[in-house]
């Protein structure tokens, strides 16, 4: 079928259940043999760096828009049946625009959301909590408590080249992300 006859709709779901609801919708579409009525279910996610309790960093995936899923529905005389099908799912609250006559997203809006998701997934792997020139406090090791300046960031190995001023002389050091905190955080 031509993808131009499909339109994107936004459904609101209970926040925190987005992945579960997405999987449920996809499995119920297949079980009910309604694949021809749906062009896909999208949960826009992004990758973010997060600090662990021990000071390390991990990359976590989170919804870009918590509480929302995007569903591509065939725009035909049976779309009301598709709306009812989705509305009857547990954890699905409603459609944006109302239950009786949901409002489809424009193609431009849908493209912007996809671009936002792609940018988050592509750039987050090279983003860091630390930038060159930022002041950090050393949180571990023999220089604990001293302030240093970030000279270079190695995201792959989660290391930093920093310079520490000791008695007016700058000394270069290589530290792990877990060994430092942003100076404003301390």
C-alpha angles and dihedrals in degrees: 000000000000112000091219090075089061120085130196119241129185120227124191117223135179106286112252094028098077097113093044093048092046090053091045093051092048093048093046092049089054095042091050092046091236098133091121090062096052131057097190148307118245130194106189107222134178134196118237134179114239133185120239122221090258092055098260124125133237134180113241131186118228134170112266088214109027113213096024136100127182119222127188108217129186109251100225140111090284097056091103087062089053091050091051091046092055095040091057092060118107114254092020108121105181148303122274107256095033140294097268099048113011116199116236120225118247116250088246092057091049092049091050092053092049090049091049090051093048092048091051093049095044100043101036093072090063098036119100138189087236128066130188110273095024118132115237133183117229107238100182139034135031093317094051112153096023121120119237136182120235110239100172137004124216104192096178094058094028092235135134134206106220135174122222124197111224115176090341095308121109116229123192119227137175114224136175119245088246091060095062140052129198107267092237091055092060 
